[in-house]
């Protein structure tokens, strides 16, 4: 069984900046003309080969459930499992991923892989297909310059181990060891070992519950014994949709 997880629980602060309260929206549902021109609709189309698609929502959760019911084709609706994160405003992104993994591992057996993608991304179909087809654990990178105020940094150290760096306050980053390679993370991952994923998820709940989703992902990587089971995939087109201007750029790409 192949399961995917999309997290869309966040408050969309930057996306809704200076927008009147009654006009604020969950950014993965934003569109201007065609209700299918949303981040969530395009991402679900990319995940049509998965057996189950777990969507973790929080902010404006009823808007999310309504959109799924009204706009998503039935063939995809049948695969979707909606999970509500009641702590979207007081805990970080890690809790949403924790809930998604918990839903998968506690309710399904014989899971071959779990693919996790953050719900505010737009990725080209060709690159995404490579992630889907890979039979390994997958880490991704995008081709944007690395900047400490917004990038999630992935690097490989002298022991060939992979580590992440991120500053939740969007300040400076510091790398304290030699490295072989450094990337701007594509914020999309695939996990193949369900035993390690459960251990990493349990560790998050017991020790790191206020951390970002990197708390789970880094623990999973630390538990792996063979880094040859990891494939690094570069993404040709990648936009992290933080603002309305980002959405316009994504929309222009869809038109092309």
C-alpha positions as CSV (number, residue, x, y, z in Angstrom):
1,X,0.0,0.0,0.0
2,X,1.2,3.5,-0.9
3,X,0.1,6.4,1.3
4,X,0.7,10.1,0.9
5,X,0.4,12.9,3.5
6,X,-0.3,16.5,2.8
7,X,-0.2,19.1,5.6
8,X,-2.3,22.3,5.2
9,X,-3.1,23.2,8.8
10,X,-1.2,26.5,9.0
11,X,-2.7,30.0,9.5
12,X,-1.3,31.4,6.2
13,X,-0.1,34.6,7.9
14,X,1.9,36.0,5.1
15,X,-0.6,35.0,2.5
16,X,-3.4,36.8,4.3
17,X,-1.4,39.8,5.3
18,X,-3.4,43.1,5.2
19,X,-6.5,41.1,4.1
20,X,-9.8,41.8,5.9
21,X,-10.7,39.1,8.3
22,X,-13.8,38.0,6.4
23,X,-11.7,37.7,3.2
24,X,-8.9,35.6,4.6
25,X,-8.5,32.1,3.2
26,X,-6.7,28.8,3.6
27,X,-4.0,29.4,1.0
28,X,-4.1,25.9,-0.5
29,X,-7.8,26.7,-1.5
30,X,-7.1,30.1,-3.0
31,X,-8.2,30.7,-6.6
32,X,-9.4,33.7,-8.6
33,X,-11.5,32.3,-11.4
34,X,-11.4,28.5,-11.8
35,X,-11.9,26.6,-8.5
36,X,-9.6,23.9,-9.8
37,X,-6.7,26.4,-9.9
38,X,-5.7,25.7,-6.3
39,X,-2.6,24.3,-4.8
40,X,-4.5,21.4,-3.3
41,X,-6.3,20.4,-6.5
42,X,-3.1,20.3,-8.5
43,X,-1.3,18.4,-5.8
44,X,-4.0,15.8,-5.5
45,X,-3.9,15.2,-9.3
46,X,-0.2,14.3,-8.9
47,X,-1.0,11.8,-6.1
48,X,-3.7,9.9,-8.0
49,X,-1.6,6.7,-8.0
50,X,-1.6,6.5,-4.2
51,X,-4.0,4.2,-2.4
52,X,-4.7,6.7,0.4
53,X,-4.1,10.4,0.7
54,X,-4.1,11.8,4.2
55,X,-4.8,15.5,4.4
56,X,-4.1,17.2,7.8
57,X,-5.9,20.5,8.2
58,X,-6.5,22.9,11.0
59,X,-7.0,26.6,10.1
60,X,-10.4,27.0,8.4
61,X,-10.9,23.3,8.6
62,X,-14.5,23.5,7.5
63,X,-13.5,25.3,4.3
64,X,-11.1,22.5,3.5
65,X,-13.7,19.8,4.0
66,X,-16.3,21.7,2.0
67,X,-13.8,22.2,-0.9
68,X,-13.0,18.5,-0.9
69,X,-16.7,17.5,-1.0
70,X,-17.6,20.0,-3.7
71,X,-14.6,20.3,-6.1
72,X,-12.5,17.1,-5.9
73,X,-13.5,14.3,-8.3
74,X,-15.1,11.3,-6.7
75,X,-12.2,8.9,-7.7
76,X,-9.9,11.0,-5.6
77,X,-12.4,11.7,-2.8
78,X,-12.6,7.9,-2.2
79,X,-8.9,7.9,-1.4
80,X,-8.8,11.0,0.9
81,X,-8.7,10.8,4.7
82,X,-9.1,14.1,6.4
83,X,-7.5,14.7,9.8
84,X,-8.0,17.8,12.0
85,X,-5.1,19.3,13.9
86,X,-6.6,21.1,16.9
87,X,-3.2,22.6,17.7
88,X,-2.6,24.4,14.5
89,X,-2.2,27.7,16.3
90,X,-0.1,26.7,19.3
91,X,2.2,23.9,17.9
92,X,4.5,24.0,14.9
93,X,4.3,22.0,11.6
94,X,5.7,18.9,13.2
95,X,2.4,18.1,15.0
96,X,0.5,18.0,11.7
97,X,3.0,15.5,10.2
98,X,2.8,13.5,13.5
99,X,-0.9,13.2,13.1
100,X,-0.7,12.2,9.5
101,X,1.9,9.5,10.2
102,X,-0.1,8.3,13.2
103,X,-3.3,8.0,11.1
104,X,-1.4,6.0,8.5
105,X,0.5,3.6,10.7
106,X,-2.4,2.9,13.2
107,X,-5.0,2.2,10.5
108,X,-3.2,0.4,7.7
109,X,-1.0,-2.7,7.4
110,X,1.6,-3.6,4.8
111,X,2.5,0.0,3.9
112,X,5.2,0.0,1.3
113,X,5.9,3.8,1.5
114,X,4.7,7.1,2.9
115,X,5.2,10.2,0.8
116,X,5.0,13.5,2.6
117,X,4.6,16.9,0.8
118,X,3.9,20.3,2.4
119,X,0.6,21.6,1.1
120,X,1.8,25.1,0.0
121,X,4.1,23.8,-2.8
122,X,3.8,23.7,-6.5
123,X,6.1,21.2,-8.2
124,X,6.4,20.3,-11.9
125,X,4.8,17.0,-13.0
126,X,8.0,15.5,-14.4
127,X,10.0,16.0,-11.2
128,X,7.1,14.8,-9.0
129,X,6.8,11.7,-11.1
130,X,10.4,10.8,-10.3
131,X,9.6,11.0,-6.6
132,X,6.6,8.7,-7.1
133,X,8.4,6.2,-9.1
134,X,11.5,5.9,-6.9
135,X,11.8,2.7,-4.9
136,X,14.1,4.3,-2.3
137,X,13.7,6.8,0.5
138,X,13.6,10.2,-1.2
139,X,15.0,13.6,-0.2
140,X,14.4,16.5,-2.6
141,X,16.0,19.8,-3.4
142,X,14.9,22.9,-5.4
143,X,17.1,25.1,-7.6
144,X,16.5,28.4,-5.8
145,X,19.4,30.2,-4.0
146,X,19.8,29.3,-0.4
147,X,18.9,32.1,2.0
148,X,18.7,31.8,5.8
149,X,15.5,33.7,6.1
150,X,13.4,31.3,4.2
151,X,15.3,28.2,3.1
152,X,15.3,24.7,4.6
153,X,18.9,23.6,4.2
154,X,19.8,20.0,3.5
155,X,23.5,19.0,3.7
156,X,25.7,15.9,3.6
157,X,28.5,15.7,6.1
158,X,31.9,14.0,5.8
159,X,30.3,10.7,7.0
160,X,27.8,10.9,4.2
161,X,25.0,11.5,6.7
162,X,22.2,13.9,5.8
163,X,21.1,16.8,8.1
164,X,18.7,19.7,8.0
165,X,19.0,23.3,9.1
166,X,16.2,25.7,9.5
167,X,15.6,28.9,11.5
168,X,11.9,29.2,12.5
169,X,12.5,32.9,13.2
170,X,13.9,33.4,9.7
171,X,17.3,34.6,11.1
172,X,20.8,33.4,10.3
173,X,21.9,29.8,10.0
174,X,25.2,28.3,11.2
175,X,26.7,25.1,9.9
176,X,29.2,23.7,12.5
177,X,30.8,20.8,10.6
178,X,32.5,20.2,7.2
179,X,30.1,19.2,4.5
180,X,30.3,17.4,1.1
181,X,27.2,18.9,-0.4
182,X,24.5,21.4,0.4
183,X,21.0,21.8,-1.0
184,X,17.9,24.0,-0.7
185,X,15.3,21.4,0.4
186,X,12.3,20.7,-1.8
187,X,10.3,19.9,1.3
188,X,9.0,16.7,-0.1
189,X,10.0,13.3,1.3
190,X,9.4,9.6,0.8
191,X,9.8,7.1,3.7
192,X,10.2,3.3,3.0
193,X,10.9,1.8,6.4
194,X,7.7,1.9,8.5
195,X,9.4,0.6,11.6
196,X,11.8,3.5,11.6
197,X,9.0,5.9,10.8
198,X,7.0,4.8,13.7
199,X,10.0,5.1,16.0
200,X,10.7,8.6,14.7
201,X,7.1,9.6,15.1
202,X,6.9,8.3,18.7
203,X,10.1,10.1,19.6
204,X,8.6,13.3,18.3
205,X,5.5,13.0,20.4
206,X,7.5,12.1,23.6
207,X,10.5,14.5,23.2
208,X,10.0,17.1,20.4
209,X,6.3,17.9,20.2
210,X,6.9,21.7,19.7
211,X,9.4,21.1,16.9
212,X,8.8,21.5,13.1
213,X,8.3,18.5,10.9
214,X,12.1,18.3,10.6
215,X,12.1,16.8,14.1
216,X,10.5,13.6,12.7
217,X,12.4,13.6,9.4
218,X,15.8,14.1,11.0
219,X,15.2,11.3,13.5
220,X,14.2,9.0,10.7
221,X,17.4,9.8,8.8
222,X,19.5,9.3,12.0
223,X,18.0,5.9,12.5
224,X,18.8,4.7,9.0
225,X,21.9,2.4,8.8
226,X,22.5,2.6,5.1
227,X,22.4,6.0,3.3
228,X,22.6,4.1,0.0
229,X,18.8,3.6,0.4
230,X,18.3,7.3,-0.1
231,X,17.8,9.0,-3.5
232,X,18.3,12.7,-3.9
233,X,15.9,14.2,-6.5
234,X,16.2,17.7,-7.9
235,X,13.0,19.6,-8.7
236,X,12.9,21.6,-12.0
237,X,10.0,23.8,-11.0
238,X,9.4,24.5,-7.3
239,X,7.5,27.4,-5.7
240,X,6.7,27.7,-2.0
241,X,3.5,29.7,-2.0
242,X,3.8,32.2,0.8
243,X,2.2,35.3,-0.7
244,X,-0.4,36.3,-3.3
245,X,2.4,37.2,-5.6
246,X,3.8,33.7,-5.3
247,X,0.3,32.4,-6.3
248,X,0.4,34.6,-9.4
249,X,3.7,33.2,-10.5
250,X,2.3,29.6,-10.0
251,X,-0.8,30.5,-11.9
252,X,1.3,31.8,-14.8
253,X,3.3,28.5,-14.8
254,X,0.0,26.5,-14.9
255,X,-1.1,28.5,-18.0
256,X,2.1,27.6,-19.8
